[in-house]
Amino acid sequence: MSVGFGCEVTHAFVGEDTVLGHQVGIGHCIIGTDAHLSANLVIAAISLCNYDMRVPVKEIVLHGPVDEPAYRCTTSQFGGLIGDHVQTGSMITIGPGTAVGRHSAIAASVCMGSSIVPAASVVRSSSREVTIEPSDRPRQLTLRPRDGTAATANGCTTGLHGRSAPVGTTGGG
């Protein structure tokens, strides 16, 4: 097993040849053999539906396909079950009561609640859209004089040949 810096492993079983990247947090989990969990991955072990997170009482339930009944874990603290040879990207949050089947992959930046992922599956974020909203901050103006002289507007300066550069750097040329 290989463990990166800043990891927290609490009441968990981690299989042989598994790699935990930097800042991985897993609690009350079973991780299979030869899995690779990349940096900044968290597997939560307590449901947010508890009145007091210090004293969890809400039972964790694994939810599979619609036609199958839910599996009751009979405990209020269960993070997840990660199968053998599972690979993940970075920046992933997995909710309590999640099971990921063998030979599966989870793409970067996925946030998933309680679910069952079948073996040999790929999990990706469902949102491919990027939302760009207007900001309340004033817009920054960049002046580009044609004569090659420097000009300043809202904290920016233009360097030689009219190329813009932040204050304190040179425009290059």
Protein Blocks (a to p, Z undefined) as FASTA:
>chain_A
ZZdehiacehiaddehiacdehiacehiacdehiacdehiacdfbdfkbfblklcfbdcd
ddddfkbccddehiabdfbdcdehiacdehiacdehiacdehiacdehiacddddddehi
acddfblbdcddddfbdcddddddfklpacdeehiacdehhiacdehiaebZZ
